[in-house]
Amino acid sequence: MTSEILTIKKKGTTIKNLQVTRVVDGDTIKVLLNDKREFIRLDYVDAEESYSEYSKPVTEIGKEAAEMARQYFTLPNGELAKVDIEFDTDDPTENCLEKYRDHQGRLIAYVHKNSENFNIKLIKEGWSPYFIKYGYSRLYHQEMTEAEIEAQANNLGVWNSQINTGKRKRNYNLLVPWWTLRASIVENYRTYGIVAGVLEVRLDFPKILAAAETGEYITVFFDLQGGVSKWLDNGALVYDGTKDHRLKLWIPDTNSAEMKPLLQLLKNRYFGLGRGYVYISGQVNMYRDKPEIILSDIKQLSDFPPRV
């Protein structure tokens, strides 16, 4: 007698039949949602740039990805298609519309046209790597991994040095191992941090605000990749989150000898191409309408969540 393992495919929260109003580039479109034009940044993909708004280099393959996307979302009659968007969670729709946004306020989601997952298509055809800088896909990790393997095996797009040329092209041999490190840290947080009560800035901001109102001691999963956001005469500020959902770290007395080891640790281990993510514990308070934790001791930092 044989037995079968039944895999139940989890579905994310979906909003159907949205009109595309603009194709921005290979991984960003605009749709009409609740009578408002919303940017949709495709989740777990990162096509190369087609114009020079950001610090990443503009490349020919980035321009080609943008043109491919324009053709993909354009119907034979010249009008733009309607699509479904799916969030990487089964949270209620109103929570998704609030929480699942990037630093620029764009919604982060999968985009489906005629039941085809455009995010996976981008990876499979080599227009984008499987972008795991912020963790693995909860819904399509295997499919996206297999799509990337297929693109690499067939030397497509960004993986083809004959096509992806230029002095300022992205170095995926450097980036992919770093993304993989960060993804493993995020997976550890999802497995152990959440059950330990650790708060994440983007997804748990209301809880952080409530804790700040009463001055609670909390632990947050904080991304330090961006480094110091602002140096002041008597300290430094570090931000995580979006412009509307932001948590501040205040590092006092940065010119003192006592603070030098803390600053050196941040620079050597977490900033830039370091680990980025860290568990930070401390009392959170409101300061100028924003929640803030004072970071003054190395013991406030940990690579591991609190034990439960």
VENMOLIN-V134149 format. One record per backbone hydrogen bond with DSSP energy under -1.0 kcal/mol. NH is the residue of the N-H (numbers start at 1). CO is the residue of the C=O. E is the energy in kcal/mol with one decimal. If there is no record, write none. Layout:
nh->(NH NH)
co->(CO CO)
e->(E E)
This chain:
nh->(13 15 18 20 21 22 24 25 29 30 31 32 33 38 40 41 42 43 59 63 64 65 66 67 68 69 70 71 72 73 75 78 81 83 84 85 86 87 89 96 97 99 100 101 102 105 107 108 109 110 112 113 116 118 121 122 123 124 125 126 127 128 131 132 135 144 145 146 147 148 149 150 151 152 153 154 155 156 158 159 160 164 165 169 172 175 176 178 179 180 181 182 183 184 185 186 187 188 189 190 191 192 194 197 198 199 204 208 209 210 211 212 213 216 218 220 221 222 224 227 229 230 232 236 237 238 240 242 247 248 249 250 251 253 256 263 264 265 266 267 268 269 270 271 272 274 275 277 278 279 280 281 282 284 285 287 290 292 293 295 300 301 302)
co->(89 85 83 81 30 30 28 28 40 22 38 19 36 31 29 107 27 109 49 59 60 61 62 63 64 65 66 67 68 69 79 75 73 18 112 15 110 13 87 92 93 95 96 99 106 102 39 100 41 86 84 116 113 111 117 118 119 120 121 123 122 122 44 130 132 140 141 142 143 144 145 146 147 148 149 150 152 151 126 156 157 160 163 166 170 171 172 174 175 176 177 178 179 180 181 182 183 184 185 186 187 188 189 194 193 219 200 204 205 206 207 208 209 211 282 280 199 278 276 224 237 237 235 251 230 249 247 245 240 291 238 293 236 234 253 259 260 261 262 263 264 265 266 266 225 271 269 275 222 302 220 300 218 216 292 290 287 285 248 250 297 298 279)
e->(-3.3 -2.6 -3.5 -2.4 -2.7 -1.4 -1.5 -1.8 -1.9 -2.8 -2.5 -2.2 -3.4 -2.9 -3.4 -3.6 -2.4 -2.3 -1.9 -1.9 -2.4 -2.1 -1.9 -2.0 -2.6 -2.3 -2.0 -2.2 -2.5 -2.2 -3.6 -2.4 -2.8 -2.9 -2.6 -2.5 -2.3 -2.8 -1.4 -2.1 -2.4 -3.2 -1.9 -2.2 -2.2 -2.1 -2.0 -2.3 -1.5 -3.4 -3.1 -2.1 -2.0 -2.8 -1.9 -2.3 -1.5 -3.0 -2.2 -1.3 -2.0 -1.3 -2.2 -1.1 -1.9 -2.8 -2.4 -2.7 -2.0 -2.2 -2.3 -2.1 -2.1 -2.6 -2.7 -1.7 -1.1 -2.6 -2.7 -2.2 -2.0 -3.5 -1.7 -1.2 -1.1 -2.4 -2.2 -1.1 -3.0 -2.5 -2.0 -2.3 -2.8 -2.1 -1.7 -2.3 -2.5 -1.8 -2.0 -2.7 -2.1 -3.0 -2.1 -1.7 -2.4 -2.5 -2.9 -2.0 -2.7 -2.2 -2.3 -2.1 -1.6 -2.5 -2.5 -2.7 -2.9 -2.8 -2.8 -2.2 -2.3 -1.7 -3.2 -2.0 -2.7 -2.0 -1.5 -1.2 -2.5 -2.3 -2.7 -2.5 -3.0 -2.0 -1.8 -2.2 -2.5 -2.3 -2.3 -2.2 -2.7 -2.6 -1.4 -2.7 -2.1 -1.5 -2.9 -2.4 -2.0 -3.0 -2.6 -2.1 -2.2 -2.7 -2.4 -3.0 -1.1 -2.7 -2.4 -2.4 -2.0 -2.1 -1.5)
